[in-house]
């Protein structure tokens, strides 16, 4: 809801600059201009697409409710999406990130457990922050979450993550608990997604992580790439991640294979032997 409020506030400012003050005055040209302004401001194609989708949903609703005589979004072309997979963390970066929280505090235990769960299960940040404590199956090491489209799914996690969750759960029970969600803030209410993103950026700086975006979504991408790299199949990955189609899952498979190819170039035994032979030949010539 906060994100929708932000994008429509920006849209209203854009309209006010053009002296447009009522819904009925909004035309397709204004909507196109706003999307162009977002592109020039440096926003990603994915963000621009999401703004377009939100506007299409809102104007469609207003038209159906009779607040608009016509829907100007019907004349606004769908913006092009350039899907770019986020670079995953390396194993070393993951270890450094998970070691960054101060586990002598409840907040540190919470943050470590939250990042471990997302890294170990591929959960979206919204799914992790809305996870209720009684939806954790401690015996079978799995969580049941509500994903996109109100689709419920059960996702497994490791015994190591279970231990981190238990340590946090014990500390959590000693503080203020005012919500059923497992991950709570200082007031005892669910931690917000925006705070999780900010915390991860801070932990990334503490860990000295560079060259990769430190975010909850990067944890999800990293899980997917590691899963495929370690022999996981695309169909089970699709189910774990909650994708409605195999399209996005195939991207992870492609990225993992490309990563393996790059690793092979670095560590190919034949290439290494060829390099040594070339070096020996050079020494003989000298």
N, C-alpha and C positions, 0 to 999 in steps of 0.2 A: 504493500500500500504506500509506503514511503517513497518508493521509486516512482510510482505512478504520479504521486503528488509533485515530485520534483520535475518530471518531464513536462507535465501540464503547466506548471508555473513558468517554465522556460518558454513554452509555447504561447502562453498568455502575454509574456513580455515581448515576444516577437510580434504578436498581433497588435499590441498597444503602440509599438513603434511605427506601425503602419496605419494607426488611427482606426483599427477595427475593434469595436467594443461589444458587439453582440454575436451570438452564435450564427444567426441568420446571415450575417455579413461575411462569414468565413467562406472563402471559395477555394477551389482546387489550387489556384495559383498561390494562395497564402500557405497552404499545406506543403506544396512543392518547395516554395522558397525557404520554409523553415527547415525542411530536410536538407536542403542544399547548405544552409547556414551551419547545420550540425556537422556536415562533411568538411566544410572549410575550417571549422573549429578543431578539426583533428580527431573527431570521434570515429571509432571503428565502424566498419560496414555492418557488423553484427548489432552494435548499439543503435545505429540508424535504422536498421530493419526492425528492431524491437520497438522503437518509438513509432514507426509507421504502423506496426501491428496494434499498438495500444491506441493510436488515433483511429484506426479502422474500427476497432471494437467499440470505442466511445461514440464515434459519430454514427455508427450503425444502430447503437442503442438509442441515441437521441432521436434518430429518424423514426425508428419503430415506435417510440413513445409519443411521437407527434410534436416534439420540440423543434424539429426542423422539417421544412417542406420538402427538401431534397438532401441527399447525402453527397457532399462534395468529395468524400474519399473514394467514391466509385470511379472518379476520373483521375485518381492519383496512382501512378504506376508503382508496382512493388519494387522497392530498391534492391539492387544486386547484393547478395551476401557472399562475402569472400571468407569462407570458413578456413581458419588457420588453427591447427592444433597447437596448443601451448607446449613449449619445451618442458619435458618432465624433469624432476629432480634426479640427481645421481644418488646412488646408495649412500655415499659419503655425506651429501647434503641433507638427506633424510635423517641420518643419525645426528648430525649437528643441530638440525631444527628441533628434533624431539628432545634433545638434551638441553635446549635453551631455557625452558620454564623452570622456575625455582620450586621444586617439588617439596620443599619444607613448608609451603603454604598451600591452603586449600585451592586458591586460584591457580597456582602452578600445577597442582595435581589435576585440576579440571582441564586446563589448557593442554597438558600433555596427553591426557586420556582422549580429549576431543580430537586432537590432531592424529593420534594413533588410530582411532576408530575410522576417521575419514580416509587415512592412508591405507588401512587394512581392509576396507570394505567398499571404497569408491562412492560413499554416500555424498550426495549434494549437501552443501552447507545448510540449506533450508531443512533438509531431512534430518540432519544431525541435531540442529538446534531445537527442532520440534519433537524429537524422540522422547517418549515418556518412559519413566523408569520401569514401569511394569510391563513394558514391551521388550525388555531385555530378557532373553532366555539364557540364564547363566549356565544351566546344565549343558545345553547344546551349543553354546557360544554363537548366538545369532540375535539379530534385532529385527523387529517388524516395523516398517516405516510406511508412511503414506507418500507416494511419489507424485509425479506430474499426472494430471488427469484423474486425481483421486484414486489412483491405482495402488493397492497395498501389495507389498512384497516382503519376503523374509530374506535377509542377507547375513551370511556367516562372517565371523571374525576369528582371529587366532587366540590361543590360550595366553599369549603374551599381552595382547590387548585386553583380554578379560582381567588379567591381573592389575593392569593400570586403571581399568574402570572400577574394579573393586576397591582399590586404594582411594580413589576419588569418592566413591559412593560412601565409604565410611566417614570421610572428612565432611562430606555434604550433609550427612545425617546429624552432625553436631552443630550445624549452622541454621540459618533461617530458610525454611522450605515452605514456599507459598504456592508452588505450582507442581504439577505432576511430571514436568519435563526433567530429565536427568541433569542437563547442563544449565546451571543457574548462575545469575549474577549476584552481586552483594546484597541486593534487596530480597533475594529469594525467588525472584521471577526469572523466566527463561532468558538466557543470554541472547542478544540480538545478532543477526548476521553481520551487520556493519561493524560491530565490535570485534567479531571473530576475524574479519578481514584486517582490521587495524592491528589486532594483537599479532597476527601472523607476520605482518610487515615488520613489526617491532622485533619479533623473535628472529626473523630473517637477518635483520641488521646485527643483532647480538651474536648470531651464529656466523656472521661474515659471509653469507651466501650471496653470490653475484652471478650475473649472466642468465638468470632465470627469474620469472615473476613468482614472488612468494605470495601465494593465495590459496584459499580452500579449493578452488577449481584445479589448481596445479596438483594438489594432492590426489584429486580424482583422476586426472590424466595420468599421473605417475602410477597409481594403482593399476589402471587399465593396461599401460605399456608393460609393466612388470609382470602382470598376469599372463599376457600373451607371450612375453619373452621366456617365461618359465614353463611354457607348455600348455597354458589354458586355451580352450577353444572359444571361438567367437559366439557360439550359441549360449553357452553358460555365462559368458561375459555380458551378453545382451540382457540376460535375465537378472544378473547381479546389479548391473548399472540402471536397470529400469528403462531401457530404450524401447520405444515402440516398434522400431524397425532395425534391420541390421546395418543400415547405411552408416550411422555414426560409429558403430562397433567396428566396421571394416576399416575405418580411418585409423583406429588404434592398431589394428593388425598390420596395416601398411606402415605406420610409423615404427612399430616394433621391428618389423622386418628390415626397414631402412636403417634402424639403429644397429641391428645385428650386422648388417653389411658394412657399416662404418667401423664397427668394432673388429670385424674380420680384417679389414684393411690395415688396422693398427697392429693386430696381433697374429697375422697369418704366419705360420711356421715357415712356409716356402718363401714368403716375402722376406722374412727375417734372415733366412739362410742366403737368399740372393743378395741381400744387403751386405752380409758379412763377406761373401765371395767377392763382391765389387770392392769392398774396402781392402781385402787382401791383395787383390789385383793392383789396386792403386799403390799400395806400399811396395809391391815388387817393381812396379814401373819407376818409383822414386829411387 
